[in-house]
Amino acid sequence: MNDRHVKTAAFEPINDGYVYYESAWAKGIRVTADERELYLSGAHIDWLRAIVGRDKSRPRRPYWRGVKRMALAMLLGFDPDERRASAGN
């Protein structure tokens, strides 16, 4: 299985991009779709340079939503939010 599917669980979609959460208890960092793709492609150093110093939001709530999304991504082999977004296009 590609670990890209697991990595997508660290992001939650918002109106104009995504919020990245390092862990279930971490505060979120807003990122663009391009920055998310950079992270998912494995260019972590470049990605960290792009987001360093950004304001952080509240921690992810509820905790179990992220765990459920990660489990679904691992079992089904895709991110349910990406499937939903592409179905509308």
N, C-alpha and C positions, 0 to 999 in steps of 0.2 A: 504494500500500500504506500502511496505517496504521502509524505509527511505534510505536504501543502494543505491537505484536508484538515489535519489536526491544527495547523497554524491558524486557519481561518477562524477558529473558535476564540482567538484572542481579540477579534474585531466585532463590533456591533455596528450595523448600518445606522446612519442618521440622514437627515435631509440632504446634505450636500457633501457627504463623505462617510467617514467611519470614525469610531472611537476605539483606540487601542488600549487594552488592559494587559499589563504584564502578568498579573495573576488575578485570582478571583477577588482578592482583597485590595488590590492596587487601585489608585485613582486613574481615571482615563485620560488619554491624550488624543485630541482631535487630529486626524490625518486625512489627506486627500486619497482619492482612489488610486492615483499614480504612486503615492507613497506606500500604500498598502501593497500594491503589486511589487514594488521594490523589495519590501520585507518578505513577501511570499516567495520571491524568486531566489532568496538566499543572500542578498547583498546587505547583510545586517549592519556592517560598519558604516556604509554609506547612508543607510536608513537612520541609524542613530545620530549621525551628524546632522541630518535634515531636521530631526525633531527635538534636538537638545535645547533646553531652556523654555519650552512651551508651557503655557499654563495647563494645569491639570484640573479635571472635573471631579465630581464625587466618585466614590467607589461604585463598582457595578452592583446593581440590585435587580432582582434577587440573585443571590449566589447560585442557586441551583439551575437557573436558566443557562448560565455559561457551561455548567457541567453537562446538562442535557444536550446542548448544542455540540459539545465536543464528542459526547458519546454517539450522537447521531452521525456526525461527520466520520467517525471511525467505523461505525457499523455499515453505513450506507455508501461511504466513499465519496460523499459530496457535502457541501455546506447547504443546508436547507434554505438559508436566506438568499444565496446566490441563485438557486433554482427558482425561487419565487420571483426574484428580480428579472431573470431572463424570460420567464413565462409571460410577463406583461409586455414584452417588446415584440 
